[in-house]
Amino acid sequence: MINKVGQIMLYVNDQDEVLRFWTEKAGFVVISEENNGQGMRWIEIAPTKDAETSLILHNKELIAKMEPELNLGTPSLMFFSENVEELYQDFLDKNITVGEMVDMPSGKVFNFADNEGNYFAVMEKS
């Protein structure tokens, strides 16, 4: 039986640039970085070292060659924040592309884009 989401694969064009976005702008930390010595490199990042779910940054072009039938689209991810308004302002200050802050029945939410134009959402949740 599945009991939690462990890792989410993000297929990106430039692993180093996307890594800089997530660590320098979004505040994520590197959990691990692996390289099989044959060009296959993956980087595990998460909001904190002890997060239950992490993101794995993979080279989109390499994965497309290895697994042509794989869907390499960006998953629609919803992150949670205890202070979404502060995070929103922080992202604005760091010149991250953000959408409007919206009041939903479940809380305030906004979307943002990484440096490759992939959009994600953040919802206030304590």
Backbone bond lengths (Angstrom), bond angles and torsions (degrees), N, CA, C in turn:
res aa  C-N    CA-C-N  psi(-1)  N-CA   C-N-CA  omega(-1)  CA-C   N-CA-C  phi
1 M - - - 1.449 - - 1.534 109.01 -
2 I 1.313 117.75 136.36 1.459 122.32 177.32 1.526 108.32 -79.53
3 N 1.354 116.12 132.95 1.460 118.30 -178.68 1.533 114.52 -122.53
4 K 1.349 118.53 -4.34 1.464 120.47 174.40 1.527 110.00 -169.91
5 V 1.327 115.11 162.89 1.457 120.70 174.55 1.523 106.45 -88.51
6 G 1.326 117.07 124.88 1.460 120.78 -177.01 1.514 112.98 -93.06
7 Q 1.331 116.19 -57.95 1.456 120.96 -177.08 1.519 109.90 -136.91
8 I 1.332 114.52 146.64 1.455 121.23 176.78 1.519 106.85 -120.16
9 M 1.321 116.69 126.73 1.460 121.61 -178.50 1.523 110.27 -86.01
10 L 1.339 116.37 127.51 1.459 122.10 172.76 1.523 107.25 -114.31
11 Y 1.319 115.98 121.02 1.453 121.71 179.84 1.519 107.86 -96.81
12 V 1.334 116.49 115.90 1.455 121.80 -171.09 1.526 111.01 -124.70
13 N 1.329 114.65 158.88 1.464 120.42 179.99 1.524 112.29 -78.84
14 D 1.310 117.71 -37.07 1.467 122.12 -177.24 1.525 108.91 -134.27
15 Q 1.328 115.63 98.37 1.464 120.61 -175.67 1.531 112.41 -58.42
16 D 1.322 117.66 -41.23 1.461 120.24 -176.85 1.529 111.69 -66.98
17 E 1.334 117.21 -42.15 1.469 120.52 178.69 1.525 111.12 -66.25
18 V 1.318 116.67 -43.66 1.468 120.35 179.66 1.530 109.95 -66.80
19 L 1.329 116.90 -38.35 1.467 120.26 176.12 1.526 110.32 -59.84
20 R 1.327 117.43 -44.35 1.468 120.67 177.92 1.530 110.66 -60.98
21 F 1.341 117.55 -41.48 1.462 119.79 177.85 1.528 110.33 -57.20
22 W 1.332 116.28 -53.85 1.465 120.25 -174.06 1.519 112.56 -66.89
23 T 1.337 118.19 -35.58 1.463 119.27 -177.65 1.531 111.89 -86.49
24 E 1.327 118.38 -45.93 1.463 120.96 -174.84 1.525 112.94 -81.40
25 K 1.320 118.28 -33.17 1.462 120.04 -176.93 1.531 112.58 -102.45
26 A 1.327 117.57 -43.53 1.468 120.11 -175.96 1.527 112.88 -91.08
27 G 1.337 117.82 -8.38 1.459 120.70 174.69 1.517 116.28 81.45
28 F 1.334 117.97 14.95 1.462 120.67 178.07 1.526 109.90 -75.27
29 V 1.327 116.34 164.17 1.463 122.45 176.79 1.527 109.35 -118.89
30 V 1.329 115.78 153.40 1.462 121.22 176.29 1.523 108.02 -83.32
31 I 1.318 115.42 125.33 1.461 121.27 177.38 1.529 109.28 -88.66
32 S 1.325 115.66 -45.72 1.460 120.27 178.18 1.523 109.65 -160.47
33 E 1.313 115.15 160.03 1.465 121.83 175.07 1.513 107.18 -138.32
34 E 1.317 115.32 127.77 1.464 120.74 -176.63 1.522 110.03 -124.77
35 N 1.317 114.69 150.62 1.463 121.57 176.39 1.520 106.34 -145.88
36 N 1.335 116.69 123.48 1.458 119.32 -176.18 1.533 112.87 -81.78
37 G 1.335 116.98 2.66 1.457 120.25 178.64 1.513 113.80 81.84
38 Q 1.333 117.36 -2.35 1.461 121.81 -179.50 1.527 110.29 -123.03
39 G 1.322 116.05 27.70 1.455 120.25 177.43 1.514 114.80 94.28
40 M 1.310 118.04 -11.15 1.467 121.96 -179.51 1.532 108.79 -89.05
41 R 1.332 115.63 112.41 1.465 121.80 -178.52 1.517 108.35 -126.40
42 W 1.310 116.85 138.60 1.451 120.53 175.48 1.518 108.79 -140.27
43 I 1.338 114.32 145.49 1.454 121.60 -175.29 1.521 107.90 -126.24
44 E 1.329 116.18 124.15 1.458 121.52 179.25 1.526 108.76 -98.01
45 I 1.345 115.91 125.24 1.464 121.95 179.25 1.532 109.21 -129.22
46 A 1.321 115.24 158.45 1.471 120.09 179.42 1.523 108.46 -158.46
47 P 1.348 116.84 163.31 1.463 119.73 178.10 1.526 112.59 -62.00
48 T 1.330 117.20 -32.71 1.465 122.93 177.98 1.525 108.30 -144.19
49 K 1.327 116.40 161.94 1.477 121.28 -179.91 1.530 112.19 -60.57
50 D 1.339 117.26 -30.45 1.467 120.17 -176.11 1.534 113.52 -104.15
51 A 1.326 117.05 17.45 1.473 120.21 178.60 1.526 110.30 -62.68
52 E 1.323 116.30 144.05 1.463 120.62 -179.76 1.520 112.38 -75.36
53 T 1.335 116.95 -27.02 1.460 121.51 -178.69 1.521 108.60 -121.43
54 S 1.336 116.10 137.97 1.458 120.08 179.36 1.524 109.98 -129.18
55 L 1.319 114.82 164.68 1.462 121.76 175.47 1.520 108.28 -105.07
56 I 1.318 116.09 140.60 1.462 121.38 175.95 1.522 107.51 -113.83
57 L 1.334 116.17 120.61 1.468 120.97 178.70 1.519 108.79 -90.05
58 H 1.331 115.43 119.49 1.465 122.34 179.17 1.525 109.74 -117.29
59 N 1.314 116.19 152.83 1.457 122.53 175.69 1.532 108.86 -75.86
60 K 1.328 115.74 112.24 1.467 121.64 -175.19 1.537 112.34 -59.34
61 E 1.320 117.28 -44.51 1.469 121.33 -177.67 1.524 111.49 -62.91
62 L 1.322 116.52 -43.96 1.461 120.96 -179.98 1.531 111.29 -65.50
63 I 1.317 116.77 -44.95 1.467 120.68 179.75 1.531 110.27 -63.57
64 A 1.340 117.22 -38.88 1.468 120.96 179.20 1.525 110.80 -61.55
65 K 1.321 117.85 -36.59 1.471 121.16 177.82 1.520 111.11 -71.28
66 M 1.342 116.40 -39.61 1.464 120.87 -177.58 1.524 112.36 -74.45
67 E 1.332 116.13 -39.05 1.467 122.16 -175.20 1.529 109.40 -132.55
68 P 1.343 118.73 75.15 1.466 120.79 -174.00 1.533 114.76 -60.29
69 E 1.324 118.45 -23.04 1.463 120.82 -178.33 1.529 112.62 -86.35
70 L 1.316 118.19 -7.00 1.457 122.69 -176.97 1.526 111.14 -71.68
71 N 1.328 117.02 137.97 1.466 121.93 174.95 1.522 107.76 -77.62
72 L 1.329 116.91 113.93 1.457 121.41 -176.38 1.527 112.89 -98.88
73 G 1.335 117.06 11.10 1.460 121.09 179.20 1.519 111.43 -66.70
74 T 1.319 115.65 158.82 1.460 121.26 179.36 1.522 109.82 -78.10
75 P 1.340 117.32 128.41 1.465 118.91 177.84 1.524 110.48 -68.89
76 S 1.309 116.21 153.37 1.456 121.83 177.28 1.525 107.25 -85.92
77 L 1.335 116.25 105.33 1.459 121.00 -175.21 1.520 111.09 -108.73
78 M 1.324 116.15 140.21 1.458 123.56 174.73 1.523 107.34 -115.70
79 F 1.336 115.72 116.00 1.454 121.30 175.55 1.523 108.33 -95.23
80 F 1.336 116.43 158.36 1.458 121.54 176.69 1.520 109.16 -113.00
81 S 1.336 116.01 147.76 1.453 122.77 176.36 1.524 108.31 -140.58
82 E 1.329 116.15 142.23 1.467 119.75 177.48 1.520 111.13 -77.27
83 N 1.336 118.27 -22.97 1.459 121.49 178.41 1.525 108.67 -136.20
84 V 1.306 115.75 81.59 1.454 121.37 -173.63 1.535 112.28 -67.26
85 E 1.330 117.54 -31.82 1.469 119.90 179.22 1.536 111.35 -66.83
86 E 1.329 116.69 -41.04 1.464 121.03 177.66 1.534 110.05 -65.39
87 L 1.330 116.71 -43.15 1.462 120.91 178.13 1.523 110.84 -62.63
88 Y 1.320 116.76 -42.30 1.461 122.13 178.36 1.531 110.19 -57.14
89 Q 1.324 116.62 -47.79 1.470 120.64 179.62 1.526 110.79 -65.05
90 D 1.331 117.19 -40.34 1.463 121.63 178.12 1.532 110.35 -60.06
91 F 1.344 116.60 -43.61 1.465 120.26 178.80 1.529 110.57 -64.89
92 L 1.324 117.59 -41.16 1.469 120.74 176.39 1.529 110.37 -59.91
93 D 1.327 116.53 -45.56 1.463 121.46 -179.68 1.529 112.03 -61.83
94 K 1.328 116.73 -28.42 1.470 121.44 -179.58 1.531 111.85 -93.73
95 N 1.337 116.35 11.05 1.473 122.33 178.83 1.522 113.52 59.96
96 I 1.325 116.29 34.80 1.458 121.53 173.13 1.524 106.93 -84.60
97 T 1.322 116.89 137.47 1.459 121.21 176.56 1.522 108.74 -68.87
98 V 1.331 115.86 119.74 1.465 120.55 179.24 1.522 109.63 -126.89
99 G 1.328 115.46 151.15 1.460 121.82 174.41 1.516 109.33 -89.46
100 E 1.311 115.32 -176.90 1.470 121.18 178.17 1.514 110.98 -66.66
101 M 1.321 115.61 147.53 1.459 120.97 171.37 1.527 106.36 -76.73
102 V 1.320 117.22 128.96 1.461 122.00 -176.43 1.524 108.87 -122.16
103 D 1.337 115.94 136.20 1.463 120.98 174.55 1.518 108.55 -89.22
104 M 1.323 116.02 114.72 1.457 122.33 177.50 1.526 107.66 -107.80
105 P 1.332 117.84 161.30 1.470 119.45 177.15 1.540 112.13 -56.18
106 S 1.330 116.21 -29.94 1.471 119.89 -178.21 1.526 112.79 -88.87
107 G 1.344 118.58 -6.32 1.457 121.59 179.84 1.518 111.74 138.74
108 K 1.329 115.86 177.23 1.462 120.97 178.75 1.521 109.50 -75.37
109 V 1.346 115.19 144.52 1.466 120.25 -178.31 1.529 109.48 -146.49
110 F 1.321 116.00 148.11 1.464 121.29 171.97 1.515 108.69 -146.62
111 N 1.325 115.78 160.89 1.457 118.74 176.00 1.521 109.19 -111.84
112 F 1.325 114.98 161.15 1.458 121.35 179.05 1.518 108.75 -147.46
113 A 1.325 115.49 159.62 1.466 120.71 -179.07 1.521 110.08 -118.55
114 D 1.331 115.74 143.04 1.460 119.63 172.25 1.529 108.54 -79.44
115 N 1.315 117.44 -175.78 1.454 120.75 -176.21 1.530 113.59 -74.01
116 E 1.325 118.47 -5.23 1.464 121.93 175.19 1.525 111.44 -104.43
117 G 1.341 117.31 6.42 1.454 121.19 177.40 1.520 114.93 82.71
118 N 1.318 117.09 15.70 1.463 121.31 175.90 1.521 108.19 -85.65
119 Y 1.333 116.71 130.38 1.463 121.47 -176.17 1.516 112.21 -99.51
120 F 1.341 114.58 142.54 1.450 124.02 178.19 1.524 107.40 -136.23
121 A 1.315 118.08 166.87 1.459 121.64 -179.44 1.523 110.23 -125.27
122 V 1.337 114.80 154.88 1.463 121.81 175.96 1.523 107.83 -131.46
123 M 1.336 116.01 131.81 1.460 121.39 178.68 1.526 108.98 -121.34
124 E 1.342 115.05 142.88 1.460 119.51 176.52 1.519 109.40 -73.29
125 K 1.316 114.97 125.34 1.454 120.07 -179.72 1.525 107.11 -152.97
126 S 1.340 116.51 121.96 1.471 117.92 -179.67 1.500 111.87 -91.62
